[in-house]
Amino acid sequence: MRIAIGFLLVLFASMDGVEAGDYHWPMAARPALTSTFGEYRPGRFHAGIDLKTWGREGYPVLAVDDGYIWRVRTSPWGYGKVVYIKLRDGRTAVYAHLSAFAPALASIVEAEQERRGRYSVNLFLGQDQVPVRRGEKVGFSGSTGTGVPHLHFELRDRNQRPINALEHGFDVLDTTAPTIRSLALLPLDADARVSGGYAPRTFGVRWHPKKQRFDVSGQVVVEGRFGVAVAVYDRADASVLTNRLAPYRLRLLVDGREVFQTTYTAFGYDEVHQVELDRNFALRRQGKGRFHNLFRAEGNRLALYGDYQPGDGVLYAGTSRPAERGVALGMGPHRLRVVAEDVAGNRSEAEVAVLVNARPRVLAFGAEAAGDSVRLRARYADEQPVEVVFEGSTDGGKTWRVLGTGRAETEGVSVFVHRQGVAPGALYRVRVRDPHGLEAFQTGAPFAAAVGAGTGSMLRCALTFYPDFAAVRIDSDRLLAAPPRVTVRWPGRQEAVLAVTQRGVRAYEALVRFDPEADGVGRLTVSAVDLRGEAGHQTLMLDQQKVGPPGGRVRSEDGAAEAYFESGEVYRTLFARVVAEAARGPKGLPAVGLAYRFTPGDVPFNGRADLVLRYPEGFDRPERLGVYRQVGDRTWAFVGNRLDLEKGTVAAEVTYFSTYGLLLDALPPRVTNLRPATGTETGDRRPLLAATVRDVGSGIGREQDISVRLDGKAMIFEYDPEAKRVTARPKRPLKPGAHRLEVRVRDMCGNETRKTSRFTVR
């Protein structure tokens, strides 16, 4: 625990004297955090610390050390009004979302705004223009660019890389340990399983008072290559009831030995998008929360992991490592522990017990009638001794009777002869169980092939896609004499027979691995025979469009939707698909044409792909179209609208796949609440000019799409996107008499609204 000197001085002295370690505290307000360094923001890291202003604006913002104003910027978006101070030690202090600048700086900014005729400016100043002394006021806290009052403060190194200010003297009182909410175990390829499944599994934790840590109940069975992730947040005393912060350090220990560590110290702006590798993108996209990965994924260049390299932290359960990176876990029990720390040294731990054990597999099972007996033969695979039990059922698998145990004919093969003949409709089963209680089974029955067996609608097949493989669920409306035969053929490749696992009496599953050497549509064929010998089959088409690190293209079957990738825009080979769907836009924003679901939707890109949608031939208002991403049943978010009339397309840049469509935005923005209102008579010679602006479609995304004119002359105005408000104030007193205010607003699709008011100055 560390208590800032500044915290004590706030309580007992004037705010101008507040200091924090090596630097002066950056604001004349009681130190409290609302956000900390390295927190997740969509597509980026939070680059600083956010200081609480208790719902107010206007606290003096202070130079943390001697230096000079290096840069000052104003914008309706992002950092809003922001000051950059070059400090005498070579670092840069950044103060964002200010409500106003100090007077000397404000006059420089206003002069530049007048010169350029607009609000947004980005000024770089010389070393001698605006020097500042430690503790000097440089501005006032606000909410510009964000809408919520607070001070965003950054400390950057000599290379303009954000560094964690809490490591450099800007401490706050913190006696509260991080809270670990849940752990996740993540299968990383087609050979991995967590609790028998291919999908990531999240596990809630409970506090164990005796052990003074969080625990996951029970034991989790793992197999193959997998990773660990943690959902965790921290608190600091002054804002403990209101704000959740990111941890400072996370560690993963296996059987007491550290195998991975993340420490949020610094990052480069060229790597900021790699937050989607540090955090688990798939879990977030699936709505399971925000998790920190405790392994370094391929392509992760972030400088957060010390000496740990890509591949470190990956766990290999019961399998050998392909290289020196990662940790091999032998068969049997292991303990995985996650340690979360804050910068003040408070820590919490969570533990999960895992059992490394490959589930037994029944490779083949046959039931062959021979006179008054049935010969049952099973072939299975397991690295441990197994118990083999043969059973029979005469009620369609509802109940089973043990017939006997298997006699080992050779290693991995057992046989049993049932000498009571074949009962009508009899079904047989073999169950293989290992010492840990995990088991697999398979059913079968002898049959005679029926003459003229039909193609059979007996099979229903469904595909679940994962990043580099697909699981095929096969359900039958009747009992089968043997598991279905499943084959796949990719373009230019030989047909391959897939292993089939039985999941229920009439349910089966097979895995299809995508082929990195193939591209195009593969054919998946499923065939089966029922107890009477009748045959059925289903054929599914698998669209596999490969995008590698050199780049590539993904295209819909009708050619109306495409995604283009330049070199380096994916971290590893991406196996993509596009499915056309009916689209319904929200009220007032009709869909034009179909929507297109691009998958996989839970893999982040290492850059921006160009997504291009073609509008229907003959459509007469293409300039009003935009690319939108579906975020709900009838909820869509505008992405972009780069129009190419020659090709008949609208394009936008995307950083991950989702469902996209073209919506028609013919709705003009709304301009209301003009102030002074028409008919107003005011004695204020410099009245505040204001209007509310709203748009429900493509939105207002450019400052140049708004204009405020007073008596025909353009005004420099300030736009607040969060408040949806435009304001301006005359620089010089207005003459008595009538005046005309005009506000014009255009949205991203070119729809425009003009509103005027006429008022009188006395």
N, C-alpha and C positions, 0 to 999 in steps of 0.2 A: 504494500500500500504506500502511495506517495501523495502528499498533500501539497498543492502548489502554494508557494509564497504569496502569489497573487490572490488566492482565495481568502487568506487571512487579512490581507490589506484591504480587500473589498469590504470586509466586515468592520474594520476599525480605522480606516483612513480614507482620504479623498480618492476618487477613481483615477485622477491623473497620475497618481503615484504607483498604480498597480504594476507589478512586475511578475514574470513567470520564468524562473530559471535563467537561462542565458539571454532571453529576450523579454521585452516588455509585453504584458498581456495585450492582445490586439483590440480590445473593446472595453469601454467603461460601463460594464455590466457584470453582475455576479457570474462567475465562470460556471457554465453548464453546457453539456453537449446535447444536440439533437441528432447528429449523425457523426460518424467517425471515418477515418481513413480506410479505403479499401472496401467500403460497402458496395453492394450490388446495385447498379442502375441498368436498365435494359440496354444491352450492347456495350456497356462500359463500366469502369470502376468509378467510385466516388473519389475524387482526387484530393480532398482536403478534410477538414473537420468543420462541422456546422455548429456555431455557437448560439445558444438559446437567447432570444430577446423577449421572452415572456409575453408574446403576442403583440408587442409594441414595435414601433419604428422610431428612428431618430437617436439611438445611442451613439455617442461619439466613437469613431473608429480611429485607432491610434497606431502610429508607426512603431513597429516592434524594435527597431534599432535605427541608427543613423543610416542615411542613404539618400536616394533621389527618386522622384517619380520617373519611372522608365517608360511606362505605357499607361494609357487610360482609354477606356472604351465604353461606348453606350450602344445598347441594342434592346429591342423589345423582348428578345429571346435569350436563352442561355444564361450567361452571367449578369445580364442587365447592365447596370452601371458598375464598373469594376476598375480598381486601381491596382497597378503593379509597382512595387517598390524594389529597386535594386539595393540590396543591403551592403554594408561595408565588407562583410565576409564573403561576398560573391553570390550569395543566395538571393532568391526573389521571394517576396511576400505578396500574396494576392488577396484582395478584399473584394468580394462579389456581392451582388444583389443590393447595392447601396441605394438609399433614397435620395442622397445628394452628395456632392463633393464639397470639400473645404473651399472657402471663397476664392482663394488664389487659383486653385485648379479649376473651379467652376467657370471662371472668366475665360480661361484658355479654351475649355471645351465649348463654351457658348460661342466664342469667336469662330472656332472651326465649324460649328454647326451653321452659323450664319454664312460663312464662306461657301460651304457645300450646299446649303439650302435643305438640309435634312437633319433628322435627329441622330441617326446612327453614325458614329465616327469611331475611328481606330487610330489613335495618335501615339507615335513614339517620340519621346522627348529626350533632349540632350541632358548630359550629366549636370550641367550648370543651370538648367531652366527652373526646376522646382526641387531644390534640395530640401530634405526633411530631417528633423532631429528626433531622437528616441522619445516616444510619448507624445509627439505632436499630432494634432487632429488632421486627418486626411480626408474624412468624409463622415457620413452618418448611416447607421444600419437601416435596412429597408427590406423590400421584397421584389425589386425589379427583376424581371426575367423568370420569376418562380412563383409569385403569388402568395407565398407563406413567409411572414417576417422571420428573418434570421440572418446571421452573418456567416457566409461561406469563406473560410480562411484556408489558404494553402501556403505551404512552404515548398519551394522548388530549389533543386541544386543548380550548380553552374551550367548544366546542360539542359535546364528547364524541365527536368524530370521531377514530378511530384514526389515528395518524401513525407513520411509520417511525422507530422508536427508533434505528436504526443511523445516521440522519442527525443525531442530537442527542446525540452523545457516548458512546453505548453501543457502542463499537467492539470488535471481536475481531481477533486476528491473522489476516490473510488475505492470502496470497501466491499463491493458486491461482485461475487464470482459469476462467470458466464453461466447461462442456462442451456443445457443440452436437451433438445426437444425430441429428436429421433435420429436413428442411424439407418443407413441404407446399404444394402449389399447389391452389387451391380454385376450381372453376368456380362462379360466383355466379348464373347464370340459364340458361335453356334454350339461349341462343345461344353459351354459352361452352364451350370444350373445352380439356382438358389432355391431351396425348399422344393426341388423338383421342377421348377419353372424356368423359362428363358427370360422373363421380364424382370426389371429391377424390383426389389422388395424393400419396403420401408418398415421399420420396427419402432414402435413407441417405446420409451424408456420410463422407468419409475425410480424414484429416489429411494436408496437403501440406506437408512439412518446408521446402521451399524458399520457398514463398509464405507460410509460417507462418499457415495458415488451413485451415478445413475446406472441401471442395469436393464438389459433386454431379458425378458422372461424366457426360460427354456433354452433349447439348443437348436441352432440352425444348421441344416445340412447343406454343404457347399461342394461343388465339383467344378474343376476346370479353372479357367482364367477369370478372375473377378476383381472388383475394386470396392472400396469402402467410401462412403460419403456421410456427412453429418449436417444436420440442421441445428443451428446454435445461434444464440444471440447473447449480447452482454448488456449490462446496465451500469450507469454511473450515478452516484448518490443524489446529486442535485436534480437529476431528471429521471430518477428511477421509476417513477410511476407513469411516465408518459412516452419515453423513447427507448427503442431497442437499437442497439449498436452492434457493429461487427466485432468479432474477436480479433485479438492481435496475433496470436500464434495458435496453430493447431498441430497436433502430433498424433501419429499412428504407431502403436506398439503392438507387436505380435509376440505373444508369450514372454512379455516383459522387455523385449528389445525394440528400440525405435527403428522403424523402417521408412518413415517419411515425415517431413515437417514443412509447414507453410508459415511464413512470417510476413505480415503485411507492412513492409518497410518502404518500398519505392517501386515505381514502374514507369515505362516510357509511353508517351502519347501514341507512338506508332504501334504499340502493342495493346492498347486499351480494350480493343474488341475481344481480346483473348480472355476476358472475364468469363466468356461462355465455355472456356476449357477449365478455368479454375473452379467455377461453379458447375453444377450438373445441369446442363441445358435440357436433357431429355426429361428429367423429373419435373423441372419447372414447366415445360411445355405440356406435360401430362397433368398438370394441376396438382402435383404432390408436394409443392413447396420449394423453398430455396435451400439447396444443399451445397456444401463445400466438398469438392473432390479431394480425397486424401491419396491421390496418386497423380503422377505427371503424365498427361496424355500426349500422344504423338503430335508434334507440331507446336507444343506449348513452349514459347520462348520467354515467358515472364521470369523476372529476376526475383522471385518470391521464395525460392525453394533451396537456397544455399547450394550445397554440392549435389543435391539430388537431381538426376538427369531424367529425360523422357524415358518412361518405362519403370522408373522407381515407384514404389508403393503398390504396384500391381501384384496381386497374390495368385499363385498357381497351386490350386488345391488338387493334390493327387496326380499332378502332371509335371513333367520336367520343364524347366525354363528354356526357351529357345535361345536366350543370350544371357549375358551376365547381369542384366537388370531385372528387378523384381525379386520376389521372395517365394521360394518353394515351400509348400506346407505338406508334410507327410500325412499318410492316412491316420485317422484318429482325431481326438479332440485337440482344439487350440483355443486360445483366448485372445481376442482382439480388443485393444483398449484405445479409446480416443481421449486425448487430453486437450482441453481448451483453456487458453490463458488470455487475460487482458493485459494492457501495457503496464498496469499497476502491480502485476504479479499475482492477482487472484486467479485461481484455477478451479476447473471442474473436470471430472472424469466420467466416462461411460464405458461399459464393457459388454461385449456380446460373446457368448460361447458358440463356437462353430465346430461341427463334426465334418471332417473331410472324408467323404465316402461316396464312391460312385454307385449309383443305384444299380441293382442287378438287371441284366437284360436277357430276355428270352429271344434268342436268335431265330428259332424255328420250333414248331410244335406240330406233330402229325398224329392223327387217329386213323388207324387202318383196321378194317374188319377182316377177320380170318375165321370163318366157321362160327363157332359159338363164343368167340373171344374178340377182344379189341386190343390191339397193340398200340400203346401210347409211347411216343418218343419225343423227348425235348432236348434241344441244344441251347445252352445258355452261356453267359459270360459274366464273370465277376472275379475281382482280384482276391476275394476272401472266400472261405468255405461257405457253402450255401445249403439250406434245407430245401429239398424238392418234394412237393406234395402233388399228387394227381387226384382230381375230383371229378364227379359227374353230376349232371342235373337233368331232370326230366320235366321241369316246369319253365323252360326258357331262361335259365340262369337266375331265377328268383332265389332259389335255395340250392345249396351244394352239399353233396355227401362225399366224405373222404373215401377214396378207393384204396389208397396205399401211398407209400413213399417210393421215391425213385431208387433204382439200382444203377449205380454208375457203370456204364458200359465202357466209356473212355472218359478222359478228362473233359468236363464241360458237356457231357451227354448222359442223360438218364433215360431208362426205359421202364415201362410197367405194362404187364399184360392183365387185362380185366377179363375174366373167364365166364362172365354171366351173359354174354351176348350183347347185341345192340338193341336197346329199347327204342320204340318209335319216338322220333324227335329228340333223341338223347344228344346232349352237348357235353363235351369234356373240357377240362381245364387243367393247366399245370401252373402252380405257384412256386416261385423261387424266392426265398427269404434269406437275407444275410444276418450275421450275428447282431447287427444294430437294429433289426426289425424292419429294414427297408425291403420292399419286395416288388416283384414284377410278375405279370401273369399273361397267359395267352389261352384263348379258347379255340376249339376246333371240333370237327365231327367227320366221320367217314361219309361219303356220298357217292352216288353214281351220276355221271353227267347226263343231264336231261336232253332229249332230242329237241332241236329247234329252240334252245333257250333264248330269251329275249335280251334286248339291250339293257333293259332294267332301269327303272327310275329308283331303284332301291338305295342309291347312294346320294348323299348330300355332302358337298365339299365346300369348305370355307378356308380362306387364306388370311393369316395374320402376318404382317410384314414387320421385320426387324431390319436394322441397318444393312447387314450383309447376308441375311438368309430369310426364309419364310417358313412358317409352320402351317402345315395343311391338316386341318381337322376333318376327319371323315366319319360321318354318321350314316348308319344303315337302318332302314325301316324294318329289317328282319335279321335273324341270326345268320351269321356267315359260317361256312365250313372251315374257313381259314382266313387269316388276315388278308386285306386287300393287297394286290400287287401294284406298287406305285413306281412309275418311271418318269424321267425327265430327259428332254432332248433340247439342248441349246443350239442356236444356229452355228453350223460348222463343227459341231461336236457330236460324239457318239452318244447313243442312248445310255443312261445310267439307271440302275435299279436302286431305289432308296430303301433304307431301313424303316420298318414300321413298328411303332409301339402301340400296344393296346391300352386304352384309357378306361374303357368300360365294356360291358357285354356287347354293345353294338357301336362302340366308339373307338376310333383309332387316330393315330397321328404320325406324320412323317415330316422330316425337315428337308427343305430344298436350299442348298447353298448356292448363292449367286456365283457365277463363273467370271473371274476377272479377265479371262481370255476371250470371252464371248460378249456380243452386244446384239440386242434385238429381242424378238419375242420367242420365248421357249414354250414347249408343249409339255404339259404335265398330264399324264394319263393314269387313272385309277381304275382298276378292274377287280371284281370279286365274284365269288360263287356262294350261293346260299345252301342251306341244308338239303334242298331238293335237287341241287345241281344246276339251278338256273343262274345265268350269268348276268352281270350288270357292269356298266362302266361309265365313267365321266371323264371329260377332257377339259382342262383349264389352260388358258393362255397366260403366260407370265411375261410381262413386259419388263425387260431389264435394259435400261439405258445407262451406259457407263460414263461417268465423268471422272477423269483422273487429274492429278496435279498439273499436267500440261494444259488442261482445259477440256471443253467439250460442250455438247448441246443436248438438251432434253426437249422432246417434241411430242405434242398430243397426236393421236391417231388422225384427227381431221386437219391437222396442220395449223389450227387457229391459235395455238398457245405454244410458246417456246421459252426456254430459259438458256441463256448463253453464259458460259464461264470462260474467263480469261485464265492464263497460266497462273497457278498459285492460289486460286480462289477456293479450293477445297483442301482440307488437311490430309485426306486420304481418299482412295477411290470411293466414289459415291454411286450407289445403284439406285437409279431414280425411275419413277413411273408418273404418268399423268392420266387422270381419269376425268372425263367430262361429266358434269352434273347439271341438273336444272338449277337456275339461280332465281332468287327472289330478293329484290332490294327492299330497303325500308320505305316507308311512306314518303312520296315525293322524289325518290331516287330509284327509278326503275332499272332493272338489270337489262342489259342489251346483249343478247346471245347467251351462251352457256357460261357456267363457272367451271374452273379447272382446278382439280385437287392434285397438287404436286406433292409427292412423298419421296423419301421419308421427311416428316415434318419435325423430327426431334434431333436433327443433326445441324450444328451451326456451320456457316461458311467462314472461310478465312479471307473474307472480302465481300464484294457486292456482285451478285449475278444480275444480268440484265433480263428482266422478265417482260416478254412482248406478247400482247394479245391482239388478235385481228378482229376488227369489227365487221358486221355483216355488209356484204356488197350492197351498195345503193343507200346505205345509211347516210342521212343528209345533215347530221349535226355532230360530226366527229370532234369538233373543238370543245364540245361540252362533255366529253367522255373522260373518265379517269379510271385508273387501275385501283381497285379496292381489295383489301384482304378481309375475309370473313372471320369475325370474332365471336359470332353468336348466330342463333337461328336466322334472324333478320337484322343483325348488327354488322356493319361493315366499317372498316377504317381506310381512309384515303391513303394511298401509297405514292402515287405520282401520275403524271399525264404528259409524257413526252410524245408528241403527236408526229406521225410521219404520214402525210396525206398521200404521197406517192405509193407507199407500200400498203396503206390502209390499216395501220397499226397504232396502238398506244402502248407505251413502255414505261417501266419504272424499275428502280434498283431495289433488290431484296437481299437480306442477309440470312434467310432461311426459307424453307418451303412451307406453304400453307395452301389454302384455297383462295383463288383469285378470280375476279370477274370484272367486267366493264359495267359501270353504272353511269347513267345519264344524269348529270347535274344541270338542270335548267332553272334552278331556284336562285334568284338573286339574294344577296345578303340583306339583312334587315338593319336599318339605321333608325334608331329611336332616341328619345330623351335628349334632343338637342337643347343645349343650354348656352346662352340665354334662349328661352323658348320664344316663339313668335308672339309678338304683342307685349313682350317684357319691356319695362322701363327701368333702367338702373342708373344709379349715381356712381357706380364703380367705373372709373375711366380705363381700367385694365382688367376687365372681367375675365373670369375663367371660361374658356370655350370648351365644350365637352359634348360627347355623344356616345351612346351605346351601340356597338356593332356586333352582329351575330351572323353566323352562317352554319347551316346544318349539313352541307355536302362536302365539297372539296376543301373548304376552309379558307382562311386568310393567312397566307404564308409568306408574304413579301411586303416590306414596308412601302415600296413604291406603288402598291395597289391601294393605298389609302391617300387621300388628299384632303386637306382642310384649307379652305379659302375664306378670307374675310374681305369683303368689299372687292372681290375679284383678285386679291393678292394672296399668293401661297403662304401658308403659315408653317413654321416648324412645330410639329406636334409630337406628342409622346403616346405610343400605343401600348396598352397593357393587355396582352392576350388572355391572361387569367381572369381579369376583371371585365374583359370584353369592352374596354372603354378607351376612347381617344380624347386627349386633352391638349389644349394649347393656351397660351396667354400672350396678348400683344406685348411687344417689347416697349412701345411708347404709348402714352395715354391717347385714347381715342377722342376725336372731336365730338362735341355734342351734336346730336342729331340721329338720323336713321342709319342703320348698318345691316349688312346682309352676311349671314354665315352659311357656307355651303360645305357639306361633308360628302365625299364620294368614296365608295368602297367597291372593290372588285375582288371576286374570289378566284381560286386557282384555275377554274374552268372558264373564266372570262365573263361571268355574270356580274352585272354592275348595278349599283343603286346610288342615286343622288338625293339628298334631302337638304332643304334650306330652312332657315328661320330668319325672321326680320325683327330686330329689336331696336330700342332707342336708348341712347346715352344722354342723360340730362346735363 
